[in-house]
Amino acid sequence: MSTALKIKNISKTYGNRTVLNNVSFETYTGEVFGLLGPNGAGKTTLIKLITGLINIEEGEIEIFEKSLNKEYEEAMSYLGAIVENPEMYKYLTGRQNIMQYVRMRKNVTPERIEEVIKLVGLTNRINDKVSKYSLGMRQRLGVALALLHNPRLLILDEPTNGLDPVGIKNLRDILTNIAHKEDVCVMVSSHLMSEMELMCDRVAIINEGNVIRLDSIDNLLSVSQGHQVTFAYSTSDLEKTQHLIAENSEVQTEPDNQKLLVHVNSDNNLEIIASITAMLVKNGISVYTVSKVENQNLEEAFISITNKGGGQIV
């Protein structure tokens, strides 16, 4: 794992309006990194700065230790990107669009072309005209174009906009595969929190031009509950189970149909659950299942964080 992108104290203003305010963070190869925030939060402006579409006024951006200000061409050689909607010639086939793009890139081999076509799942439709493609297929063709020159950093701005559930899942699978198996840093922006939760390894939450939290998905999901984690127990005697567990001051219990929910308020939740399970068995109770309950989503975490006015970047 190496540092793919380094954002240092980036600010951007339009007239009297501050779009980005002293933004700093790093991303790494092998991860899907999300920029999460409402429309107008500054996500697209930041992406346009990274891709060189607008000038840096304050701060610095490095791509694999190459400064956009001082080593622009070298920095951009590592980058593939789709900003807003992928544009292509609809009267040409997918393959013909790729060949038009190849003319602008050096050292793209025929082998690489076929590899990328297969990677994005367009092998059977690559010779069809783009006018016959669904929106999801056009998005995948756009990803293929961005990947042709073997970039180490791939940036996609709102890539799931307008896609149906099947198209979203297909694109999500492609992007996670690129990041985790090809050691590429994939950065995506979105206001769709459910998709970011499924796709990303880490997320930067942006609100009104500020990065108010940067963390792993798992850590963000624990924000509104503090350190509380919930486990569901299925045992031979739920009433006795609840009575025995209630003696532990670090947990709260709650019956739920044929299960008992155990809320653990501790960083050592796994150790506590192991101890409780051993105690139940010692007292003659058969423990059938113990499962972690995913009782919070990223939307709840986002609301919690923004309502608290932020949090430290970690």
Secondary structure as the mmCIF struct_conf table of DSSP 4:
data_model
#
loop_
_struct_conf.conf_type_id
_struct_conf.id
_struct_conf.beg_label_comp_id
_struct_conf.beg_label_asym_id
_struct_conf.beg_label_seq_id
_struct_conf.end_label_comp_id
_struct_conf.end_label_asym_id
_struct_conf.end_label_seq_id
STRN STRN1 THR A 3 TYR A 14
TURN_TY1_P TURN_TY1_P1 GLY A 15 ASN A 16
STRN STRN2 ARG A 17 TYR A 28
TURN_TY1_P TURN_TY1_P2 THR A 29 GLY A 30
STRN STRN3 VAL A 32 LEU A 36
TURN_TY1_P TURN_TY1_P3 ASN A 39 GLY A 40
BEND BEND1 ALA A 41 GLY A 42
HELX_RH_AL_P HELX_RH_AL_P1 LYS A 43 ILE A 50
TURN_TY1_P TURN_TY1_P4 THR A 51 GLY A 52
BEND BEND2 LEU A 53 ILE A 54
STRN STRN4 GLU A 58 ILE A 63
TURN_TY1_P TURN_TY1_P5 PHE A 64 GLU A 65
STRN STRN5 LYS A 66 SER A 67
TURN_TY1_P TURN_TY1_P6 LEU A 68 LYS A 70
BEND BEND3 GLU A 71 GLU A 71
HELX_RH_AL_P HELX_RH_AL_P2 TYR A 72 MET A 76
TURN_TY1_P TURN_TY1_P7 SER A 77 TYR A 78
STRN STRN6 LEU A 79 ILE A 82
BEND BEND4 GLU A 84 ASN A 85
HELX_LH_PP_P HELX_LH_PP_P1 PRO A 86 GLU A 87
TURN_TY1_P TURN_TY1_P8 LYS A 90 TYR A 91
BEND BEND5 LEU A 92 LEU A 92
STRN STRN7 THR A 93 THR A 93
HELX_RH_AL_P HELX_RH_AL_P3 GLY A 94 VAL A 102
TURN_TY1_P TURN_TY1_P9 ARG A 103 MET A 104
BEND BEND6 ARG A 105 ASN A 107
HELX_RH_AL_P HELX_RH_AL_P4 PRO A 110 LEU A 119
TURN_TY1_P TURN_TY1_P10 VAL A 120 GLY A 121
TURN_TY1_P TURN_TY1_P11 THR A 123 ASN A 127
BEND BEND7 ASP A 128 ASP A 128
STRN STRN8 LYS A 129 LYS A 129
HELX_RH_3T_P HELX_RH_3T_P1 VAL A 130 LYS A 132
HELX_RH_AL_P HELX_RH_AL_P5 LEU A 135 LEU A 147
TURN_TY1_P TURN_TY1_P12 LEU A 148 HIS A 149
BEND BEND8 ARG A 152 ARG A 152
STRN STRN9 LEU A 153 ASP A 157
BEND BEND9 GLU A 158 GLU A 158
TURN_TY1_P TURN_TY1_P13 PRO A 159 GLY A 162
HELX_RH_AL_P HELX_RH_AL_P6 PRO A 165 GLU A 182
STRN STRN10 CYS A 185 SER A 190
BEND BEND10 HIS A 191 HIS A 191
HELX_RH_AL_P HELX_RH_AL_P7 MET A 193 MET A 199
BEND BEND11 ASP A 201 ASP A 201
STRN STRN11 ARG A 202 ASN A 207
TURN_TY1_P TURN_TY1_P14 GLU A 208 GLY A 209
STRN STRN12 ASN A 210 SER A 216
HELX_RH_AL_P HELX_RH_AL_P8 ILE A 217 LEU A 221
TURN_TY1_P TURN_TY1_P15 SER A 222 SER A 222
BEND BEND12 VAL A 223 VAL A 223
TURN_TY1_P TURN_TY1_P16 SER A 224 HIS A 227
STRN STRN13 GLN A 228 THR A 235
BEND BEND13 SER A 236 SER A 236
HELX_RH_AL_P HELX_RH_AL_P9 LEU A 238 ILE A 245
TURN_TY1_P TURN_TY1_P17 ALA A 246 GLU A 247
TURN_TY1_P TURN_TY1_P18 SER A 249 GLU A 250
STRN STRN14 VAL A 251 ASP A 256
TURN_TY1_P TURN_TY1_P19 ASN A 257 GLN A 258
STRN STRN15 LYS A 259 ASN A 265
BEND BEND14 SER A 266 SER A 266
TURN_TY1_P TURN_TY1_P20 ASP A 267 ASN A 268
HELX_RH_AL_P HELX_RH_AL_P10 ASN A 269 LYS A 282
TURN_TY1_P TURN_TY1_P21 ASN A 283 GLY A 284
STRN STRN16 VAL A 287 VAL A 293
HELX_RH_AL_P HELX_RH_AL_P11 LEU A 298 ASN A 307
TURN_TY1_P TURN_TY1_P22 LYS A 308 GLY A 309
#
